[in-house]
Amino acid sequence: MINKDLLEILACPECKGPVKLDEEKKGLVCEKCSLLYPIQDGIPVMLVEKAQKLGV
């Protein structure tokens, strides 16, 4: 779904923390901010405005 090398350098634009791939939700998750950044056509959309808040 996403290149492993790219995943290693991506960071949450909100807190600058690490993100993890969640294949089930089809996006990148920042656990600190509880945000899910969608992946569209294989490209992560790393915009806070486009992120979904995860239920805590």
PyMOL Python script that loads the backbone (N, CA, C, O; Angstrom):
from pymol import cmd

cmd.read_pdbstr("""\
ATOM      1  N   MET A   1       0.821  -1.193   0.000  1.00  0.00           N
ATOM      2  CA  MET A   1       0.000   0.000   0.000  1.00  0.00           C
ATOM      3  C   MET A   1       0.869   1.262   0.000  1.00  0.00           C
ATOM      4  O   MET A   1       0.593   2.208  -0.738  1.00  0.00           O
ATOM      5  N   ILE A   2       1.918   1.274   0.828  1.00  0.00           N
ATOM      6  CA  ILE A   2       2.804   2.436   0.889  1.00  0.00           C
ATOM      7  C   ILE A   2       4.235   1.949   1.076  1.00  0.00           C
ATOM      8  O   ILE A   2       4.482   0.968   1.777  1.00  0.00           O
ATOM      9  N   ASN A   3       5.163   2.638   0.448  1.00  0.00           N
ATOM     10  CA  ASN A   3       6.568   2.276   0.498  1.00  0.00           C
ATOM     11  C   ASN A   3       7.080   2.352   1.938  1.00  0.00           C
ATOM     12  O   ASN A   3       6.842   3.339   2.635  1.00  0.00           O
ATOM     13  N   LYS A   4       7.785   1.305   2.379  1.00  0.00           N
ATOM     14  CA  LYS A   4       8.292   1.242   3.750  1.00  0.00           C
ATOM     15  C   LYS A   4       9.267   2.385   4.049  1.00  0.00           C
ATOM     16  O   LYS A   4       9.246   2.944   5.145  1.00  0.00           O
ATOM     17  N   ASP A   5      10.114   2.732   3.085  1.00  0.00           N
ATOM     18  CA  ASP A   5      11.069   3.825   3.285  1.00  0.00           C
ATOM     19  C   ASP A   5      10.353   5.159   3.470  1.00  0.00           C
ATOM     20  O   ASP A   5      10.763   5.979   4.291  1.00  0.00           O
ATOM     21  N   LEU A   6       9.288   5.374   2.710  1.00  0.00           N
ATOM     22  CA  LEU A   6       8.507   6.596   2.849  1.00  0.00           C
ATOM     23  C   LEU A   6       7.839   6.647   4.219  1.00  0.00           C
ATOM     24  O   LEU A   6       7.805   7.698   4.859  1.00  0.00           O
ATOM     25  N   LEU A   7       7.318   5.531   4.658  1.00  0.00           N
ATOM     26  CA  LEU A   7       6.645   5.468   5.955  1.00  0.00           C
ATOM     27  C   LEU A   7       7.593   5.847   7.091  1.00  0.00           C
ATOM     28  O   LEU A   7       7.173   6.466   8.069  1.00  0.00           O
ATOM     29  N   GLU A   8       8.864   5.482   6.967  1.00  0.00           N
ATOM     30  CA  GLU A   8       9.843   5.778   8.012  1.00  0.00           C
ATOM     31  C   GLU A   8      10.129   7.268   8.150  1.00  0.00           C
ATOM     32  O   GLU A   8      10.492   7.719   9.237  1.00  0.00           O
ATOM     33  N   ILE A   9       9.978   8.042   7.083  1.00  0.00           N
ATOM     34  CA  ILE A   9      10.300   9.471   7.160  1.00  0.00           C
ATOM     35  C   ILE A   9       9.081  10.360   7.388  1.00  0.00           C
ATOM     36  O   ILE A   9       9.231  11.541   7.700  1.00  0.00           O
ATOM     37  N   LEU A  10       7.884   9.811   7.237  1.00  0.00           N
ATOM     38  CA  LEU A  10       6.680  10.613   7.448  1.00  0.00           C
ATOM     39  C   LEU A  10       6.454  10.874   8.930  1.00  0.00           C
ATOM     40  O   LEU A  10       6.743  10.029   9.777  1.00  0.00           O
ATOM     41  N   ALA A  11       5.930  12.061   9.226  1.00  0.00           N
ATOM     42  CA  ALA A  11       5.613  12.435  10.602  1.00  0.00           C
ATOM     43  C   ALA A  11       4.271  13.151  10.610  1.00  0.00           C
ATOM     44  O   ALA A  11       3.852  13.726   9.605  1.00  0.00           O
ATOM     45  N   CYS A  12       3.615  13.108  11.741  1.00  0.00           N
ATOM     46  CA  CYS A  12       2.344  13.808  11.916  1.00  0.00           C
ATOM     47  C   CYS A  12       2.585  15.309  11.796  1.00  0.00           C
ATOM     48  O   CYS A  12       3.444  15.848  12.494  1.00  0.00           O
ATOM     49  N   PRO A  13       1.846  15.993  10.928  1.00  0.00           N
ATOM     50  CA  PRO A  13       2.047  17.434  10.794  1.00  0.00           C
ATOM     51  C   PRO A  13       1.568  18.233  12.016  1.00  0.00           C
ATOM     52  O   PRO A  13       1.940  19.395  12.185  1.00  0.00           O
ATOM     53  N   GLU A  14       0.759  17.617  12.848  1.00  0.00           N
ATOM     54  CA  GLU A  14       0.245  18.303  14.048  1.00  0.00           C
ATOM     55  C   GLU A  14       1.283  18.317  15.169  1.00  0.00           C
ATOM     56  O   GLU A  14       1.584  19.375  15.722  1.00  0.00           O
ATOM     57  N   CYS A  15       1.834  17.139  15.510  1.00  0.00           N
ATOM     58  CA  CYS A  15       2.747  17.034  16.653  1.00  0.00           C
ATOM     59  C   CYS A  15       4.176  16.676  16.256  1.00  0.00           C
ATOM     60  O   CYS A  15       5.074  16.676  17.099  1.00  0.00           O
ATOM     61  N   LYS A  16       4.387  16.375  14.990  1.00  0.00           N
ATOM     62  CA  LYS A  16       5.695  15.960  14.447  1.00  0.00           C
ATOM     63  C   LYS A  16       6.129  14.592  14.947  1.00  0.00           C
ATOM     64  O   LYS A  16       7.297  14.221  14.826  1.00  0.00           O
ATOM     65  N   GLY A  17       5.184  13.840  15.509  1.00  0.00           N
ATOM     66  CA  GLY A  17       5.475  12.500  16.003  1.00  0.00           C
ATOM     67  C   GLY A  17       5.350  11.459  14.903  1.00  0.00           C
ATOM     68  O   GLY A  17       4.944  11.783  13.787  1.00  0.00           O
ATOM     69  N   PRO A  18       5.694  10.208  15.206  1.00  0.00           N
ATOM     70  CA  PRO A  18       5.636   9.132  14.215  1.00  0.00           C
ATOM     71  C   PRO A  18       4.199   8.742  13.872  1.00  0.00           C
ATOM     72  O   PRO A  18       3.282   8.928  14.672  1.00  0.00           O
ATOM     73  N   VAL A  19       4.025   8.204  12.680  1.00  0.00           N
ATOM     74  CA  VAL A  19       2.733   7.661  12.245  1.00  0.00           C
ATOM     75  C   VAL A  19       2.932   6.193  11.902  1.00  0.00           C
ATOM     76  O   VAL A  19       4.017   5.771  11.504  1.00  0.00           O
ATOM     77  N   LYS A  20       1.862   5.428  12.064  1.00  0.00           N
ATOM     78  CA  LYS A  20       1.905   3.995  11.756  1.00  0.00           C
ATOM     79  C   LYS A  20       0.835   3.675  10.723  1.00  0.00           C
ATOM     80  O   LYS A  20      -0.249   4.259  10.719  1.00  0.00           O
ATOM     81  N   LEU A  21       1.163   2.745   9.859  1.00  0.00           N
ATOM     82  CA  LEU A  21       0.228   2.297   8.832  1.00  0.00           C
ATOM     83  C   LEU A  21      -0.864   1.449   9.467  1.00  0.00           C
ATOM     84  O   LEU A  21      -0.580   0.523  10.228  1.00  0.00           O
ATOM     85  N   ASP A  22      -2.106   1.770   9.152  1.00  0.00           N
ATOM     86  CA  ASP A  22      -3.260   0.978   9.571  1.00  0.00           C
ATOM     87  C   ASP A  22      -3.966   0.547   8.296  1.00  0.00           C
ATOM     88  O   ASP A  22      -4.768   1.292   7.731  1.00  0.00           O
ATOM     89  N   GLU A  23      -3.657  -0.670   7.850  1.00  0.00           N
ATOM     90  CA  GLU A  23      -4.207  -1.158   6.580  1.00  0.00           C
ATOM     91  C   GLU A  23      -5.712  -1.349   6.655  1.00  0.00           C
ATOM     92  O   GLU A  23      -6.405  -1.191   5.650  1.00  0.00           O
ATOM     93  N   GLU A  24      -6.228  -1.685   7.827  1.00  0.00           N
ATOM     94  CA  GLU A  24      -7.669  -1.888   7.990  1.00  0.00           C
ATOM     95  C   GLU A  24      -8.434  -0.580   7.762  1.00  0.00           C
ATOM     96  O   GLU A  24      -9.478  -0.567   7.110  1.00  0.00           O
ATOM     97  N   LYS A  25      -7.905   0.510   8.303  1.00  0.00           N
ATOM     98  CA  LYS A  25      -8.554   1.815   8.159  1.00  0.00           C
ATOM     99  C   LYS A  25      -8.068   2.563   6.919  1.00  0.00           C
ATOM    100  O   LYS A  25      -8.564   3.646   6.608  1.00  0.00           O
ATOM    101  N   LYS A  26      -7.101   1.985   6.219  1.00  0.00           N
ATOM    102  CA  LYS A  26      -6.554   2.561   4.985  1.00  0.00           C
ATOM    103  C   LYS A  26      -6.014   3.968   5.191  1.00  0.00           C
ATOM    104  O   LYS A  26      -6.394   4.916   4.505  1.00  0.00           O
ATOM    105  N   GLY A  27      -5.107   4.065   6.169  1.00  0.00           N
ATOM    106  CA  GLY A  27      -4.507   5.358   6.434  1.00  0.00           C
ATOM    107  C   GLY A  27      -3.334   5.252   7.389  1.00  0.00           C
ATOM    108  O   GLY A  27      -2.925   4.161   7.785  1.00  0.00           O
ATOM    109  N   LEU A  28      -2.805   6.410   7.749  1.00  0.00           N
ATOM    110  CA  LEU A  28      -1.701   6.509   8.690  1.00  0.00           C
ATOM    111  C   LEU A  28      -2.235   7.084   9.987  1.00  0.00           C
ATOM    112  O   LEU A  28      -2.969   8.072   9.983  1.00  0.00           O
ATOM    113  N   VAL A  29      -1.865   6.464  11.096  1.00  0.00           N
ATOM    114  CA  VAL A  29      -2.393   6.846  12.395  1.00  0.00           C
ATOM    115  C   VAL A  29      -1.297   7.488  13.244  1.00  0.00           C
ATOM    116  O   VAL A  29      -0.186   6.970  13.360  1.00  0.00           O
ATOM    117  N   CYS A  30      -1.646   8.633  13.832  1.00  0.00           N
ATOM    118  CA  CYS A  30      -0.819   9.240  14.866  1.00  0.00           C
ATOM    119  C   CYS A  30      -1.515   8.937  16.183  1.00  0.00           C
ATOM    120  O   CYS A  30      -2.595   9.460  16.459  1.00  0.00           O
ATOM    121  N   GLU A  31      -0.897   8.098  16.986  1.00  0.00           N
ATOM    122  CA  GLU A  31      -1.525   7.700  18.254  1.00  0.00           C
ATOM    123  C   GLU A  31      -1.553   8.847  19.249  1.00  0.00           C
ATOM    124  O   GLU A  31      -2.490   8.948  20.040  1.00  0.00           O
ATOM    125  N   LYS A  32      -0.549   9.714  19.228  1.00  0.00           N
ATOM    126  CA  LYS A  32      -0.490  10.832  20.171  1.00  0.00           C
ATOM    127  C   LYS A  32      -1.650  11.804  19.943  1.00  0.00           C
ATOM    128  O   LYS A  32      -2.270  12.265  20.901  1.00  0.00           O
ATOM    129  N   CYS A  33      -1.942  12.113  18.691  1.00  0.00           N
ATOM    130  CA  CYS A  33      -3.011  13.066  18.353  1.00  0.00           C
ATOM    131  C   CYS A  33      -4.354  12.382  18.118  1.00  0.00           C
ATOM    132  O   CYS A  33      -5.379  13.056  18.010  1.00  0.00           O
ATOM    133  N   SER A  34      -4.362  11.046  18.037  1.00  0.00           N
ATOM    134  CA  SER A  34      -5.563  10.275  17.704  1.00  0.00           C
ATOM    135  C   SER A  34      -6.155  10.720  16.368  1.00  0.00           C
ATOM    136  O   SER A  34      -7.359  10.941  16.245  1.00  0.00           O
ATOM    137  N   LEU A  35      -5.275  10.844  15.369  1.00  0.00           N
ATOM    138  CA  LEU A  35      -5.695  11.250  14.032  1.00  0.00           C
ATOM    139  C   LEU A  35      -5.364  10.163  13.017  1.00  0.00           C
ATOM    140  O   LEU A  35      -4.349   9.475  13.126  1.00  0.00           O
ATOM    141  N   LEU A  36      -6.239  10.026  12.033  1.00  0.00           N
ATOM    142  CA  LEU A  36      -6.040   9.104  10.916  1.00  0.00           C
ATOM    143  C   LEU A  36      -5.909   9.930   9.643  1.00  0.00           C
ATOM    144  O   LEU A  36      -6.835  10.636   9.243  1.00  0.00           O
ATOM    145  N   TYR A  37      -4.736   9.828   9.014  1.00  0.00           N
ATOM    146  CA  TYR A  37      -4.496  10.520   7.748  1.00  0.00           C
ATOM    147  C   TYR A  37      -4.786   9.530   6.619  1.00  0.00           C
ATOM    148  O   TYR A  37      -4.179   8.460   6.574  1.00  0.00           O
ATOM    149  N   PRO A  38      -5.701   9.866   5.710  1.00  0.00           N
ATOM    150  CA  PRO A  38      -6.092   8.921   4.659  1.00  0.00           C
ATOM    151  C   PRO A  38      -4.987   8.729   3.620  1.00  0.00           C
ATOM    152  O   PRO A  38      -4.130   9.590   3.425  1.00  0.00           O
ATOM    153  N   ILE A  39      -5.038   7.578   2.966  1.00  0.00           N
ATOM    154  CA  ILE A  39      -4.162   7.291   1.826  1.00  0.00           C
ATOM    155  C   ILE A  39      -5.064   7.190   0.608  1.00  0.00           C
ATOM    156  O   ILE A  39      -5.947   6.334   0.552  1.00  0.00           O
ATOM    157  N   GLN A  40      -4.843   8.065  -0.368  1.00  0.00           N
ATOM    158  CA  GLN A  40      -5.657   8.093  -1.582  1.00  0.00           C
ATOM    159  C   GLN A  40      -4.775   7.802  -2.785  1.00  0.00           C
ATOM    160  O   GLN A  40      -3.793   8.504  -3.028  1.00  0.00           O
ATOM    161  N   ASP A  41      -5.127   6.767  -3.539  1.00  0.00           N
ATOM    162  CA  ASP A  41      -4.357   6.348  -4.715  1.00  0.00           C
ATOM    163  C   ASP A  41      -2.892   6.119  -4.381  1.00  0.00           C
ATOM    164  O   ASP A  41      -2.009   6.445  -5.174  1.00  0.00           O
ATOM    165  N   GLY A  42      -2.635   5.552  -3.195  1.00  0.00           N
ATOM    166  CA  GLY A  42      -1.274   5.242  -2.780  1.00  0.00           C
ATOM    167  C   GLY A  42      -0.488   6.417  -2.236  1.00  0.00           C
ATOM    168  O   GLY A  42       0.698   6.282  -1.937  1.00  0.00           O
ATOM    169  N   ILE A  43      -1.134   7.576  -2.104  1.00  0.00           N
ATOM    170  CA  ILE A  43      -0.451   8.784  -1.631  1.00  0.00           C
ATOM    171  C   ILE A  43      -1.056   9.211  -0.295  1.00  0.00           C
ATOM    172  O   ILE A  43      -2.261   9.447  -0.209  1.00  0.00           O
ATOM    173  N   PRO A  44      -0.222   9.313   0.755  1.00  0.00           N
ATOM    174  CA  PRO A  44      -0.749   9.764   2.042  1.00  0.00           C
ATOM    175  C   PRO A  44      -1.102  11.247   2.004  1.00  0.00           C
ATOM    176  O   PRO A  44      -0.315  12.070   1.536  1.00  0.00           O
ATOM    177  N   VAL A  45      -2.281  11.578   2.496  1.00  0.00           N
ATOM    178  CA  VAL A  45      -2.745  12.964   2.553  1.00  0.00           C
ATOM    179  C   VAL A  45      -2.430  13.472   3.967  1.00  0.00           C
ATOM    180  O   VAL A  45      -3.208  13.274   4.900  1.00  0.00           O
ATOM    181  N   MET A  46      -1.283  14.125   4.102  1.00  0.00           N
ATOM    182  CA  MET A  46      -0.788  14.545   5.414  1.00  0.00           C
ATOM    183  C   MET A  46      -1.205  15.980   5.727  1.00  0.00           C
ATOM    184  O   MET A  46      -0.365  16.841   5.989  1.00  0.00           O
ATOM    185  N   LEU A  47      -2.498  16.219   5.696  1.00  0.00           N
ATOM    186  CA  LEU A  47      -3.063  17.521   6.027  1.00  0.00           C
ATOM    187  C   LEU A  47      -3.970  17.361   7.241  1.00  0.00           C
ATOM    188  O   LEU A  47      -4.861  16.512   7.243  1.00  0.00           O
ATOM    189  N   VAL A  48      -3.749  18.168   8.270  1.00  0.00           N
ATOM    190  CA  VAL A  48      -4.553  18.083   9.489  1.00  0.00           C
ATOM    191  C   VAL A  48      -6.035  18.268   9.153  1.00  0.00           C
ATOM    192  O   VAL A  48      -6.894  17.621   9.751  1.00  0.00           O
ATOM    193  N   GLU A  49      -6.330  19.152   8.197  1.00  0.00           N
ATOM    194  CA  GLU A  49      -7.719  19.429   7.822  1.00  0.00           C
ATOM    195  C   GLU A  49      -8.413  18.203   7.217  1.00  0.00           C
ATOM    196  O   GLU A  49      -9.637  18.093   7.290  1.00  0.00           O
ATOM    197  N   LYS A  50      -7.652  17.286   6.623  1.00  0.00           N
ATOM    198  CA  LYS A  50      -8.218  16.094   5.979  1.00  0.00           C
ATOM    199  C   LYS A  50      -8.199  14.876   6.903  1.00  0.00           C
ATOM    200  O   LYS A  50      -8.771  13.841   6.563  1.00  0.00           O
ATOM    201  N   ALA A  51      -7.556  14.982   8.054  1.00  0.00           N
ATOM    202  CA  ALA A  51      -7.444  13.857   8.980  1.00  0.00           C
ATOM    203  C   ALA A  51      -8.767  13.615   9.703  1.00  0.00           C
ATOM    204  O   ALA A  51      -9.558  14.534   9.916  1.00  0.00           O
ATOM    205  N   GLN A  52      -8.983  12.361  10.072  1.00  0.00           N
ATOM    206  CA  GLN A  52     -10.169  11.987  10.842  1.00  0.00           C
ATOM    207  C   GLN A  52      -9.777  11.780  12.293  1.00  0.00           C
ATOM    208  O   GLN A  52      -8.765  11.140  12.580  1.00  0.00           O
ATOM    209  N   LYS A  53     -10.564  12.314  13.203  1.00  0.00           N
ATOM    210  CA  LYS A  53     -10.328  12.118  14.625  1.00  0.00           C
ATOM    211  C   LYS A  53     -10.764  10.700  14.994  1.00  0.00           C
ATOM    212  O   LYS A  53     -11.871  10.278  14.663  1.00  0.00           O
ATOM    213  N   LEU A  54      -9.893   9.979  15.673  1.00  0.00           N
ATOM    214  CA  LEU A  54     -10.213   8.615  16.096  1.00  0.00           C
ATOM    215  C   LEU A  54     -10.866   8.649  17.457  1.00  0.00           C
ATOM    216  O   LEU A  54     -10.528   9.481  18.299  1.00  0.00           O
ATOM    217  N   GLY A  55     -11.802   7.747  17.671  1.00  0.00           N
ATOM    218  CA  GLY A  55     -12.470   7.656  18.972  1.00  0.00           C
ATOM    219  C   GLY A  55     -11.488   7.252  20.055  1.00  0.00           C
ATOM    220  O   GLY A  55     -10.712   6.313  19.881  1.00  0.00           O
ATOM    221  N   VAL A  56     -11.521   7.946  21.147  1.00  0.00           N
ATOM    222  CA  VAL A  56     -10.557   7.651  22.233  1.00  0.00           C
ATOM    223  C   VAL A  56     -11.228   6.860  23.322  1.00  0.00           C
ATOM    224  O   VAL A  56     -10.591   6.515  24.317  1.00  0.00           O
TER     225      VAL A  56
END
""", "prot")
cmd.dss("prot")
cmd.show_as("cartoon", "prot")
cmd.util.cbc("prot")
cmd.orient("prot")
